[in-house]
């Protein structure tokens, strides 16, 4: 059996970026998330795998996503967080 090799970033790469990404990587992800509701949903899913005990990344990204979605005009798709 051979392993699958890809150069495309995957879900676990996103989890890694959320937990250990640098400032420039986080800024890029934030800018893309502002424009892409599907990416925001993927980030929320990835955040479920981030250990809240390791750092504040989970809380920070949840706050950022909530702010992006709160600023969207009415009628635009987004994911509400209670």
Buried (B, 14 or more C-beta within 10 A) or exposed (E): EEEEEEEEEEEEEBBBBBBEBEEEEBEEBBEEBBEEBEBBBBBBEBBEBBEEEEEEBBEEBBEBBBEBBEEEEEEEEBEEEE
